[in-house]
Amino acid sequence: MKKHNFYAGPSILSPYTIKNTADAVLDFANTGLSILEVSHRSKEFQAVMDEAQALVKELLDVPAGYHVLFLGGGASLQFAMVPYNLLKTKAAYLDTGVWAHKAIKEAKLFGDVDVVASSEDKNYNYIPKNFVVPTDADYFHYTTNNTIYGTEIRKDPDVNVRLVADMSSDIFSRRVDVSKYDLIYAGAQKNLAPAGATIIIVNEDALGHVDRPIPTMLNYKTHCDKGSMFNTPPVLPIFSALQTLKYYKEVGGVDELEKRDLAKAAKLYEAIDGSRIFEATVPDHADRSIMNVCFVMKPEYAELEKAFLDFTATKGIVGIKGHRSVGGFRASLYNALPMESVDVLVNAMKEFAEKA
Ligand SMILES: *Cc1c(COP(=O)(O)O)cnc(C)c1O
C-alpha cells in the first residue's frame, strides 16, 4: 500500500531526492564508486558541495558576505555554537517551546540571557506578541517554526540587534530576507535531506567579535575559511541536499513551495476546524504552522484517539501521532509531501467522524 509520510523528522523527501541518492549509492557521478566510498576531496564531490552552496544562495537570495556551511552535530550543536561565537555579555531569546528552551540553556553557559517572552503558560500553543528586544543584547535568537507545538512565525522580525534563527523545520517554505539575519541554522532532516547535516548561513561580519578562545571545530570561522571542508563533511546528506535543492529550483523555487505549503495547510486546518470531533491545538490562526499541524480529539471524543490512529494506519497514513508533550496528532506537511497525502488524511478524518 502507498504510504503517506507525515513524520516530523527525519521526514519525507522528494522522490527525486530518494531516486538520485539511491543511484549515487551504486555509482556516483560515473566514477564507478559509491557516494559512500568516495573521497570528500575528489573533484566530483567538491562539485556537489559547490553546487549545493550556490543553490542555497540562489534559492534564498543570500547576499554577498554570507557563507553557507554544511556541518555535523545537528541543530542542537548550534544551540551552543551560536553563543560560543556571538555572545559577548548578553543575548535575548524568545521562548516558544522545547527547542527554544534548549537553545536558552546552552546560551546561559556563555553569558546573560534575557528571555524576552515565553508562551510556556499555555503549553506553547501561541506566539508571544509585543515583546521588546533590549538594544544592548549581542543578538536576538528565535525559532521560526515550533515543530512540536505547531506554531510558526512567518515574518522576519525587525530588531535593532543581530538576528539569529533556528529554521530547522520551515527553511525553504517561504522567502526569507536573509539580509536581516546574521545567522540562520537548520537541521537538514526536516525539509532537505537525511539526518547528519546542518545547514548554516552566516554573515562574515558577525564573526570574530568575542574574546574567548573557541575550539577549532566549534568556530564558524574555521568552516567559513575552508568552504565547509575543514574536516570530512557529511558527504551523503550533502549529496541528498543537493538533489532536493535542484528539485526545489526545478519546481519554481521557494515562492512556489510556499504556495503549495499554504494550500496543503489550509485544506487540513479547514477540515479540522469544520470537524465535529477534532480540534486544533493552536487557536489563533495567525500563529498556526503550515509545516506541522497539531490537533486533538475534542474532549468528549478523547477515548477515540487510539481508534483513529489505527484507522489512519489502514489508509497508509504514517507518523501522525502527536509529540508526547502535546498529545493527539501532528501531521507534518513538509515541502516533499504531496497534496494527495493531505487529501487521504482529510478523507480519513471525515470517514472516521461519520462513524464516531
Ligand atoms: C528537529 C529540531 C531541532 C533539533 O535538531 P537536531 O538536528 O536533532 O539537533 C532543533 N530545532 C528545531 C526547530 C527542530 O525542529
Ligand as a Chemical Component Dictionary entry (heavy atoms), coordinates in Angstrom:
data_LIG
# 
_chem_comp.id                   LIG 
_chem_comp.type                 NON-POLYMER 
_chem_comp.pdbx_formal_charge   0 
_chem_comp.three_letter_code    LIG 
# 
loop_
_chem_comp_atom.comp_id 
_chem_comp_atom.atom_id 
_chem_comp_atom.alt_atom_id 
_chem_comp_atom.type_symbol 
_chem_comp_atom.charge 
_chem_comp_atom.model_Cartn_x 
_chem_comp_atom.model_Cartn_y 
_chem_comp_atom.model_Cartn_z 
_chem_comp_atom.pdbx_ordinal 
LIG C1 C1 C 0 14.302 18.957 14.984 1  
LIG C2 C2 C 0 14.611 20.302 15.518 2  
LIG C3 C3 C 0 15.790 20.590 16.221 3  
LIG C4 C4 C 0 16.796 19.507 16.600 4  
LIG O1 O1 O 0 17.530 19.137 15.525 5  
LIG P1 P1 P 0 18.726 18.096 15.650 6  
LIG O2 O2 O 0 19.306 18.130 14.282 7  
LIG O3 O3 O 0 18.114 16.765 16.029 8  
LIG O4 O4 O 0 19.666 18.569 16.690 9  
LIG C5 C5 C 0 16.030 21.885 16.616 10 
LIG N1 N1 N 0 15.156 22.861 16.353 11 
LIG C6 C6 C 0 14.007 22.625 15.693 12 
LIG C7 C7 C 0 13.066 23.753 15.416 13 
LIG C8 C8 C 0 13.695 21.343 15.257 14 
LIG O5 O5 O 0 12.550 21.108 14.597 15 
# 
loop_
_chem_comp_bond.comp_id 
_chem_comp_bond.atom_id_1 
_chem_comp_bond.atom_id_2 
_chem_comp_bond.value_order 
_chem_comp_bond.pdbx_ordinal 
LIG C1 C2 SING 1  
LIG C2 C3 SING 2  
LIG C2 C8 DOUB 3  
LIG C3 C4 SING 4  
LIG C3 C5 DOUB 5  
LIG C4 O1 SING 6  
LIG O1 P1 SING 7  
LIG P1 O2 DOUB 8  
LIG P1 O3 SING 9  
LIG P1 O4 SING 10 
LIG C5 N1 SING 11 
LIG N1 C6 DOUB 12 
LIG C6 C7 SING 13 
LIG C6 C8 SING 14 
LIG C8 O5 SING 15 
# 
